[in-house]
Each structure stands twice: as C-alpha cells, then as structure tokens.
C-alpha cells in the first residue's frame, strides 16, 4: 500500500529528501512524474489519466507535505522500510489502508519509475 501523510504533519520536511522516488512534496507545490525518476514518455496515473511525464500536476494537499501515490513504492527496491516513516518525528507517514498494494506491485512500479 502507498504511504500517506496525515494532517498531523508539522511541515518539518524531514521526509522529503529521504524519498528515493521524489514522491514527497511540500503542501501547495505542483509535481510531475519525471522528477526523481527516469521516465521519458507519457505515464498512466492510477486514475487512468495519461499525462506527459513533465506536465505539472496540481498539489494533492495545500496545507502540509503530501505523497504522490503514483510515485510511492514504500521504498521497495531501495530500503527495507519506508524512509519517510522512519524519519518522521511525529509518526504521520502511515500506510494508506484505502490503497493496498502487494510487494510485487510496488516493485513493478519501482522498476518502471527507474528503468
């Protein structure tokens, strides 16, 4: 399952540099699929929308840091545990129970993002 950041986030920013997929952004910041990946062509988002990898997307959250689910691999293929959760001082980087994904799916995503 993807990780998400709860509204208990204190905006310390400790999580952002730890993400190997560049999936974490400060609240209110636009993002794209290309940042922190090796993607070069269009990408199909989880919602089925096909986007150019360099096309800026609207922030998922305005008030606090957020994780882009389409880029989150729970650090599979890089680390033993999600690094955002490991460094968060208030334990607000938690598994998204509404987005359960197998290790196989997460590793496949990691392979696509970093081909």
DRENROVO-18457 format. One record per residue (C-alpha): residue in three letters; x, y, z. Coordinates in steps of 0.5 Angstrom, whole numbers, padded with zeros to 4 digits, always signed. Each point is the difference from the previous one (the first is absolute). Layout:
BEGIN
AlaXYZ/...
# end
This chain:
BEGIN
Unk+0000+0000+0000/Unk+0002+0007-0001/Unk+0002+0004+0006/Unk-0003+0007+0001/Unk+0001+0006+0005/Unk-0005+0001+0005/Unk-0003+0007+0002/Unk+0004+0000+0006/Unk+0006+0002-0004/Unk+0005+0005+0003/Unk+0003+0002-0007/Unk+0007-0001+0002/Unk+0002-0003-0006/Unk+0004-0006+0002/Unk-0004-0005-0004/Unk+0001+0004-0007/Unk+0008-0001-0001/Unk-0001-0008+0002/Unk-0004-0002-0005/Unk+0003-0004-0006/Unk-0005+0002-0005/Unk-0001+0007+0002/Unk-0008-0001+0001/Unk+0000+0004+0006/Unk-0002+0008-0001/Unk-0001+0006+0005/Unk-0007+0002+0000/Unk-0002+0004-0006/Unk+0005-0002-0004/Unk-0001-0002-0007/Unk+0003-0007-0002/Unk+0001-0004-0006/Unk+0002-0008-0002/Unk+0007+0002-0002/Unk+0003+0003+0006/Unk+0004-0005+0003/Unk-0001-0006-0005/Unk+0003-0002-0007/Unk-0007+0001-0003/Unk+0000+0002-0007/Unk-0006-0001-0003/Unk-0008+0001+0002/Unk-0002-0003+0006/Unk-0007-0003+0002/Unk-0002+0002+0007/Unk-0003-0004+0005/Unk-0007+0003-0002/Unk+0001-0002-0007/Unk+0002+0007-0003/Unk+0006+0000-0005/Unk+0005+0006+0002/Unk+0006+0002-0003/Unk+0006-0001+0005/Unk+0002+0007+0000/Unk-0007+0003+0001/Unk-0001+0003+0006/Unk-0006-0002+0005/Unk-0004+0003+0005/Unk+0002-0001+0007/Unk-0003-0005+0004/Unk+0000+0004+0006/Unk+0000+0007+0001/Unk+0002+0000+0008/Unk+0005-0005+0001/Unk+0005-0005-0003/Unk-0003-0005-0005/Unk+0002-0006-0003/Unk-0002-0002-0007/Unk-0003-0007+0000/Unk+0002-0001-0008/Unk+0008+0001+0002/Unk+0000-0003+0007/Unk+0003-0007+0001/Unk+0000+0000+0007/Unk+0008+0000-0001/Unk-0001-0007-0003/Unk+0007-0002-0004/Unk+0004+0005+0004/Unk-0001-0001+0007/Unk-0003-0005+0005/Unk-0005+0005+0002/Unk-0004+0007-0002/Unk+0005+0005+0002/Unk-0005+0006+0001/Unk-0003-0004+0005/Unk+0007-0002+0003/Unk+0002+0008+0001/Unk-0007+0003+0001/Unk+0001+0003+0007/Unk-0008+0000+0001/Unk-0002-0007-0003/Unk-0004+0003-0005/Unk+0002-0004-0006/Unk-0004-0006+0000/Unk-0003-0006-0004/Unk-0006+0002-0004/Unk-0005-0005+0001/Unk-0004+0002-0006/Unk+0006-0001-0005/Unk+0002-0007+0002/Unk+0006-0003-0005/Unk+0004-0006+0000/Unk+0007+0000+0001/Unk+0000-0003-0008/Unk-0004+0007-0002/Unk+0005+0004+0004/Unk+0006-0003-0003/Unk-0003+0000-0007/Unk-0001+0008+0001/Unk+0007+0001+0002/Unk+0002-0004-0006/Unk-0004+0005-0004/Unk+0002+0006+0003/Unk+0007-0002+0000/Unk+0001-0004-0006/
# end
